[in-house]
Amino acid sequence: MNLIQTKLSKLLSTAAAALLASSIANAGILPKAALTPADNLTTAEKVELGKQLFFDPRLSFDGTISCNSCHNIMSSGTDNRATSSGISGRRGVRSAPTIWNAAFLTALSWDGRAATLEEQAKEPPLDPLQMGMPSEAAVVERLNAIPAYVAQFKTAFGDKDAVSYDNMAKAIAAFERTLITPNSPHDRFLAGEKTAMSEQALRGKKVFEQSGCNTCHSGTNFAGPSLPIGQGFYQRFPSYSSEYNKKYDLSSDKGRYEVTKVKKDMNRWRVPSLRNVALTAPYFHNGSASTLDEAVRVMAKTQLNLKLSEQRVSDIVAFLESLNGELPKINMPRLPGTINNSLVSNMK
């Protein structure tokens, strides 16, 4: 590691620093499949059910918001808005992270409050700013009122009580584990295709590493070292005071502290993946930076206390663009209907 990486590594525990060094040294090709937990093995039936649930706005109180509303897999895996819209025009307080390659994260959400995709999938339906359902029981009641879903749950989970909130989350998570974007130019370069990256992208990769960006954005997913499930890789943001703090309101949201109420977690955030980052503007937890160029400038100053030349910024952006992978082809699902009845209009 260079001097900047060594300096930042001192902020980490000895064990985390060792993992970090290993991760930096072994940033590799993105796998084409994700591991699955023993209690939610991937099956075609679960994936198909999860895909329908992911697109179904009936999981929201007023029938207007689906998982795909905020994590658009027909595009960037986000909604490309500073903060997302929920039911009745309510607005969230943080920018929606991309769902692409989330299967490789060991903690979910900006503050790491969910350890797994299954845990994360349980949150939005009950969040009053997102999908606004009053209870898990209300969600299950709605699913049970859709005969085709009842049949699919039984096929996927194989028991008489197949329609449950836990199984809903398991199905969605099984689908989300298929949302992987391999074969980026950077991946192909590492695999030996030496013309896969442009000369500017290769310069940017060198600047990225020499500047210390990969002290945090390390590993195959460029989201930090490999850690056990439930253990997120967190960094304080901003780390250095600058004009950007006030300009982009970087500190008013206390980040992980809102989950743990532990002082050391003040303004700490799970380090996001940089894969496909060129597609996911605007940037930061509050979506305050509208372009990737500006996000690079802000990160260099607030995290490394560096002011980069415009050429170096441009080169890093070219490198980040080389992390755009191949988006899988996904056909929109046909959602099961109800006969002579609207579930949404019946909700009180």
N, C-alpha and C positions, 0 to 999 in steps of 0.2 A: 504493500500500500504506500501511496505517496504521503507527503507531510500533512496535507489537508485531511486525508482519510485517517491517518494516525491520530490527529488531533480530535476528530469527531468520534473516533472509536473509543476514546477515553471516557466519553459520556455514557458508554454502554457497560454492562456487566462483563466480567471476564469471559463467561460462557457465551454471551451474545456476541462479543467481539470475535471470538474464535469462529463462531458460525458465520459471522459477517465476512471474515477473511476467506473462509472456504467458499462462501456463496459468490463473492467477487471473482474468485479464481475459476469458478465453474459455471458462470452464466452461460447457459447452453440453449439448445434447440428446444422449442416448445413441444411437449408431447402432443400426440393427436388424440389421446384419450385420458380421462381423469380417473383416479382411483375412486372406488365407491365404498361407503361404510358398510360394515357387516350387517347392520340392521336395515339397510335400504339398498340392496343389490339392484343394479340396473336391469330392467327388462323392457322389451319393446312395448308391452302393455302399459307399464308405468310411464314411459317416456311419452307415448301418445296421449294418455290421459293428462299428464302434466302440461303438455303443449296446449291442449284445449283450455285447461284451467288458467294457464298463463295469459291467454288471449281473452278470457271471458270477463266482461265488465259486470256480470251479475254477482261476482264476488264483492262488489261494492254496494253500499246501501242504496244509492239512487240509480245504479246500473250504468254509470258513465265512465268508470275508471277500472282498467285492468292492470295487471303487472306490466304488460307491454306499453301502457300509456307512458310510464316513466322510464322503462328500459326497452326502448324500441329496437327489436331485433331485425326489423326490416331496414335498419340504418346502423347507428353507432352503438347500440346497446344502451343509450341514454335518450333523454328527450331534448338534449342540446338547449336547455334553459337554465337560467341561474338557479332557480328553485322550481320544483314541480307543482303542477296544479292537481288538487284532489277534488273530492265531491263538493258540489255547490260552489265551485270556484275558489275553495280554500287553498292557501299556498303553504308549502312546506318551508322549512327553515334552512335546508341544506340542498346542495346540488345532488342530483341522482347519480351515483357511480355507475359505470358501465357494467353490464352483466356479462360481457364477453370475458372469458377466461377466469371468471369468479370462482370456478371449480378448483382453481389452484391456490386460493387464498386460505389462510388458516384462521382468519377472523374477518367478519363481514361488517359492513357499514363504516362510515367515516370514523366512528368512535370505537369500533371493534366490539360492540355490545352483543353481537351474535357470533357464536363459535362455528356454526355450520350453515350450509344453505337451507337445511331443514328448519333451523331456528329462525333464520331470517325470513323465510317464506311465511311464517306465522304472524309476522308483525303488521304488514300493510293492511290486511283486511280489517283489523281492529283499531288501527290508528285513526283518530278523528280528523286529522289533516289529510289523510290519504283516502282510504276506502270506506271508513266510517261505519263498519258493521258493529252492532251493539254488543255482540258476544260470540264466542266460538259456537255456542248452541244455535245461534241464529244463522250462521254460515252453514252448519251441518243441516239444519232444517231446509234451507234453500236448496242445497245439493240433493237432498233426499226427494225434493219435489220435482226433480228432473229425471225421469225414468231411465234415460240412456246413461246418465252419469252413474246411477245406482248399479246398473249392469256392468259398466266399465270398472267401477271400484271393486266389485266382486271378482271380476276377472283378474284385475291387477293385484289384489291383496288377498283374495281367496278365503274370506270368512263372512259370516252373516252380519257382523258389525263393521263391514269394510268401509262404509262411509263415515269417516271421522275427521276431525280437524287435523290430527297427526298425519293421517294418510293423505289428506289434501296436500299438506306441506311436503310429504315424502315424494308425491308424484311430481309436484312442481320442481323440487330439487333434482329429481332424476332427469327431468327435461333440461334443466339449467346446466347439468354436467355435460351435456352434449354441445354446449355453446362455446366452442373452442375455435380459435383462429390461427391455424398453423401456417407454415410456409411463407412467412414474411421474408422480404429481401435479406434481413439480418440472419434469419434461420438458414436460408439457402446459402448465404455466404459462409456461415459456420460449417455447413455440410460440404463445402468445397467448391461451390459455384462462385468463383472469385469475381465475376462480373455482375453479381446480383445487386451489389451496392455501388452507388455512384462514388466518384472521387470525393465529392463534397460530403456525402454521408460518412465516408471513412474518416475524413478529417474531423467531422463532428463527433464521431465515436471516440477519437483520440482526445479531443477537447473535453468531452463528457467525462472521460476517465481521469484525465490529468487534473481537471478542476475539482474532482471529488464528488461529482454527482452520484456516482455509483457506490458511494459510502452508504447511502440510503436506498437508492434504486438499483439494488443488486439482484442476483439470482436469475433464474430462467424467466420468471415473470416480471422482473425489474420492479419488484415490490418488497425486497428485503430477503434476508436469509431464510432457509427452510426451517420452520418451527413446528412443534406439535400442534394438532388441531386445538383451537381455542386460545392459543397464544399468538397475539398479534405483534407485529413489528411497528413500534410507535416512535415518532420523533416530534419534538416541539416545533411548532410553526406559528409565528416566526421565531427564529432563534436569535437573530440580530435585529436591533432597532434600525429602522430606515424610514424614508418618506413613504414607502409603500404600505407600511402598517396602517397609517391613517387613511391613505388614498383608497385602499381596498378593504378597510375595516377587517383586518386579519385577526384581531385579538378579542373581539367582543364575545364571540362564541367560544366557550371554554373547552370544547372538544371532549376528550375522554374523561375529563373531570366531571362532566355531567352524569357519567355512568358510575364512576367509582367514588366520587367525592373525596378523593385523595389529592392532597395539594400538589404532589409531584406530577400529577397528570394534567395540571392546568395547561391548556393550549397544546396538548399532545394529540396527535392524530395517527391513525393507521396509515402507513406509507402506501399510496395507491400504485397500482401497476402502471407502467408506461406503455404497455402494448396497446396499439391502436389509439394512443393518446392524441394523435393528430386529428382524429375524428370526433373527439368528445368535448370540444369547446362548448361553453365557457369553462374556466378552470378554477380550482381551489374549492374548498368545502362550501363556500358561499357563491360560487360562480361569478366572482367579481372581475376576473381577467378575461377579456373577450377573445384574445388571440394567443396562439401558442408562443409566438415570439415574445409577447409581453410576459407570459407565464415563465419563460426561461429567464428573462431579466430579473423578475421578482424573486424567483427561487435562488438565483445566483447571489443576489444581494442579501436576502433575508436568511438564507441557510448557510452560505459560505462566505459572506461578507466580501463578495467579488463584484466588480463592475466589468461586465464583458463587453468587448467591442462588438459592433454590429456584425462584423464578419464572423466572429465566434458564435454569436447568437444564431445567425443564419446557418452556420455549419451544424450546430447542435440540433436545430429544427430539422435539417435534412437527415440527420441520424435518427431522430425520433420518428420521422416519416417512414424510415426503413423498418420500423417495428410494426407497421400495419400488416396484419395477416390476411389470409383468405377467409372471407366470411362464408360460413356454410349456407348452402341453398336451403331455404325453409319455405315450405308452402303454407299459406294461411290455412288454419284448420276450419272445418265446418262445425260449428258448435251445436250441441244437441238442443232441441227446442222443447217447448211445453205446448200442450194442446188446449186451446180455448182458455188460456190463462196467462196473465203477466205476473211473474213473481215480484217484479219491482214495484208495480202499482199497489200490490197488496201489503207492502211493508209499511208499518206505522212509525 
